[in-house]
Amino acid sequence: KIQLHTTVLHTMKNQMEISIQQNASTIGIVRHEFISSTTLDWWPLETRAWGNSSVIHADLTHPNLIAAAKGLSPLFIRVGGSQADSAIYNMSTSTTTVGEANRFAQACDKNPQLCLTMQRWDEVLKFAQDAGARIVFTLAYIRHTKDESGQNDQQDWDSTNAKQLLQYTAHSKYATTVFGFELGNEVTHKGKIENVTRLVNAYAELRHIIDETWPSTINDKHKPKILGPASTGQSITTKLLKALGSHVDIATYHKYHGGGKEAALVKYAKSTSIIQHPNKFHGISSTSNKYMDKPEVWVGEGAMAYNSGRQNITDSFVGSFWFTNLLGAISKSVPHTVYCRQALVGGYYELISHETMKARPDYWIAHLWKRLVGTKSIGPILSPSREDSPDEYTFGCCEGPGYDTLLIHAFCAKGERSNPIFVITNIDKESSFNLNITVGTHITSYILTGKNGRRDSRSVVLNGNQLLTIENGQLPEIVGEDTDDMRVTLPPVSIAFVTVHGFEVDECVPPIVTAATGTSHINYTTSISLEDQHQYTTSDIHDHVPFIASESAMYYSATFDEVQLLSLVQILGAVVFFAFMLCLRKRLRLRQS
């Protein structure tokens, strides 16, 4: 088995050497939009922690907000959240009757904070297009199953209002900005609905509406996907996917790791229990493999804590250790390909403050990840004794599973032809770690610490001297620290991205694939620079999962079918080769005898 080896030669807590072998193997591959955002929620103005951050009220023209979204491009923006099932769409299309128009206009008059107008929808779509993003929209389900008394789940889903939104969107100049639709938000949570058969029928109806509204084109590349069930909890998600697996293109579920109001959250966030083992996500992975023809899984909404997060935890640097290691864990959990972080603005887990439009620490983790880390996670990483690491893929030191204070994940570097990158967290409050990387010719380090070295800081410093901020709609110039002595020192409570140059990892080298005339073509597409990514909205790479991915500053577009075919060819080739060698060996033995 091809393996990635990280060898620790010195086990002193503050000094070690690490190396990585050329013949590393790929553990998981994610989309280029891996880190995305549940950017626009529906909470009214008076909601604590949310203010003017909702899809209705957010200032989508604010230069800092646009710059921040561009800094995460390419990404998906999910319009959804707890209030999505109460939303109304005041849209007029050629098929809208007078009675329907009056009914939804009156509903909007009663609750304007949950009313999406045509003008506002255009503003949302334009914001996404300008930012280099695509929209995933959660359609209201529960509202349209109520009877006259207002009780949920009493009638089949009334798709009239959803159909108006879809028809208006299909004829919009921003139509290709929409990636897909969900139906309802955590609809079975706390018994809000119980009739799963009715929900399955609603998904089937949604498929029919999409097929009817977006007539088939070549490869259906601009037809919106259907995502779901947008559920919470493994048992509920398993139950729903068993029923819905054939009706959704991408499985989505919501994952939080505690409650914002729970007293234990503070202790949890500051302890070594922030480590997220990839096996924690394997349950949903197995379910999708069982019930979906082409399984792909997103964490469609997630953060450290629900209930809007917690001040001074989920909006400070202490939460960034959880976030960094979570991303490392999910990237290894096939077929997870996207993590939608709650939220870009709003709540105490926001990446950008809705009050000041300043970036929180987790934004800089996401931004550097987008700039530096490719789509392939590589491993496993081996330590001298297995008990020193939390799992076979992540290197941990030096206290044992669940107590390690130094964690290292390995990936193919983005924008580098074949180089690896280490993502490292040191959560030790007192000790530094001195790492000597024994492969390559030089390294580039990006080391993040809280301002003044504080874990509870809401500001982040790069390499000890640059305070990272977004000013007047401009992202800062971020330059790593180059050194050829191959040493990097991680201060206490710090996070580092370290790219190794002058060393090739085979799995990080872009594949050369040719296709015969008349077959499907697999093409390289030139990568788009950060400043030009606002134009990146309709490229074919949006519609592919890069399961064969180029890390050479070029995107490699491959569909699931093409990847499966290539994999089958590789497997058959290997079988034929070994069969040939076995026969040859037997013939040689016969001759010798």
CORRADA-V795036 format. One record per pair of residues at least 12 apart in sequence whose C-alpha atoms are under 7 Angstrom apart, sorted by the first residue. I is the first residue (numbers start at 1). J is the second residue. Records with the same first field share a line. If there is no record, write none. Layout:
I=J, J
//
This chain:
2=23, 24, 25
3=23, 24, 25, 379, 380
4=20, 21, 23, 24, 25, 379, 380, 381
5=19, 20, 21, 381, 382
6=18, 19, 20, 381, 382, 383
7=19, 382, 383, 384
8=383, 384
13=398, 433
14=431, 432, 433, 434
15=433, 434, 435
16=434, 435, 436
17=435, 436, 437, 438
18=435, 436, 437, 438
19=437, 438, 439
20=439
22=504, 505, 506
23=505, 506
24=378, 379, 505, 506, 507
25=378, 379, 507
26=376, 377, 378, 379, 507
27=332, 377, 378, 379
28=331, 332, 333, 334, 376, 377
29=331, 337, 375, 376, 377, 547
30=331, 336, 337, 338, 375, 376, 546
31=337, 338, 375, 545, 546
32=74, 375
33=74, 75, 76, 338
34=337, 338, 339
35=75, 338, 339, 340, 366
36=75, 76, 77, 338, 339, 340, 341
37=76, 77, 78, 340, 341, 342, 343, 344
38=77, 78, 79, 301, 340, 341, 342, 343, 344
39=77, 78, 79, 342, 343, 344, 345
40=54, 55, 78, 79, 80
41=54, 55, 79, 80, 81
42=54, 55, 80, 81, 83, 84, 114
43=83
44=113
49=308, 346, 347, 348
50=346, 347
53=345, 346, 354
56=113, 116
60=127
63=472, 473
64=357, 470, 471, 472, 473
65=357
66=131
67=473, 474, 475
69=131
70=131, 132, 533, 534
71=367, 530
72=366, 367, 370
73=131, 132, 133, 533
74=132, 133
75=133, 134
76=133, 134, 135, 136
77=133, 134, 135, 136
78=135, 136, 137
79=136, 137, 138
80=137, 138
81=185
82=185
84=138, 139, 140, 185
85=139, 140, 141, 142, 143, 184, 185
86=114, 140, 143
87=114, 115, 140
88=104, 108, 114, 115, 116
89=115, 116, 117, 161, 165
90=104, 105, 115, 116, 117, 118
91=117, 118, 164, 165, 168
92=164
93=164, 167, 168
125=174, 177
126=174
129=177, 534, 537
130=534, 535
131=534
132=533, 534, 535, 536, 537
133=537
134=177, 178, 179, 537
135=177, 178, 179, 180
136=178, 179, 180, 181
137=180, 181, 182
138=181, 182, 183, 184, 185
139=162, 181, 182, 183, 184
140=183, 184
141=157, 183, 184
142=184, 187
144=157, 158
145=157, 158
152=192, 193
153=193, 195
156=198
157=202
163=209
167=213
170=213, 214
176=222, 538
177=537
178=224
179=224, 225
180=224, 225, 226, 227
181=224, 225, 226, 227
182=226, 227, 228
183=228
185=230, 231
186=230, 231, 232
200=243, 244
203=247
204=247
221=543
225=249
226=248, 249, 250
227=248, 249, 250, 251, 252
228=248, 250, 251, 252
229=251, 252, 253
230=252, 253, 254, 300
231=253, 254
232=253, 254, 255
234=283, 284
237=253
238=287
241=291
242=291
245=291, 292
246=292
250=295, 296, 297
251=296, 297, 298
252=297, 298, 299, 300
253=298, 299, 300, 301
254=299, 300, 301, 302
255=299, 301, 302
256=302, 303, 304, 305, 306
257=304, 305
258=304, 305, 306
259=305, 306, 307
260=305, 306, 307, 308, 309, 310
266=313
269=318, 319
270=318
272=402, 403, 404, 405
273=402
274=322
275=322, 325
276=325, 326, 329
277=329, 390, 391
278=329, 330, 332, 333
281=333
282=333
285=334, 335
295=335
296=335, 336, 337
297=335, 336, 337
298=336, 337, 338, 339
299=338, 339, 340
300=339, 340
301=340, 341, 342
302=340, 341, 342
303=341, 342, 349
308=347, 348, 349
309=347, 348, 349
310=348
311=348
312=456
313=456
314=348, 349
315=348, 349, 350, 360, 458
316=360, 361, 456, 457, 458
317=361, 450, 455, 456, 457, 458
318=455, 456
320=361, 362
321=425
324=365
328=409
331=377
332=377
351=363
358=469, 470
359=469, 470
360=458, 459
361=458, 459, 460
371=414
372=413, 414
373=411, 412, 413, 414
374=411, 412, 413, 414, 551
375=549
376=411, 412
377=410, 411, 412
378=410, 411
379=393, 410
380=392, 393, 394
381=393, 394, 395
382=395
383=395
387=400, 401
388=400, 401
389=401
390=402
394=407, 408, 409
395=407, 408, 409
396=408
405=426, 427, 428
406=425, 426, 427
407=424, 425, 426
408=422, 423, 424, 425
409=422, 423, 424
410=422, 423
412=508, 551
413=499, 551
414=551, 552, 553
415=551, 552, 553
416=551, 552, 553
417=509, 551, 552
418=504, 505, 508, 509, 551, 552
419=500, 501, 503, 504, 505, 508
420=499, 500, 505
421=497, 498, 499, 500
422=497, 498, 499
423=496, 497, 498
424=495, 496, 497
425=494, 495, 496
426=490, 492, 493, 494, 495
427=492, 493, 494
428=492, 493
429=492, 493
430=492
431=492
432=489, 490, 491, 492
433=489, 490, 491
434=488, 489, 490
435=487, 488, 489
436=486, 487, 488
437=486, 487
439=503
440=500, 501, 502, 503
441=484, 501, 502
442=483, 484, 485, 486, 500, 501, 502
443=482, 483, 484, 486, 498, 499, 500, 501
444=480, 481, 482, 483, 498, 499, 500
445=480, 481, 482, 496, 497, 498, 499
446=462, 463, 480, 481, 496, 497, 498
447=462, 463, 494, 495, 496, 497
448=460, 461, 462, 463, 494, 495, 496
449=461, 462, 493, 494, 495
455=493
508=551
509=551
510=550, 551, 552
522=557, 558
523=556, 557
524=554, 555, 556, 557
525=554, 555, 556
526=554, 555
527=553, 554, 555
541=557
544=557, 558, 559
545=558, 559, 560
546=558
547=563
548=563
//
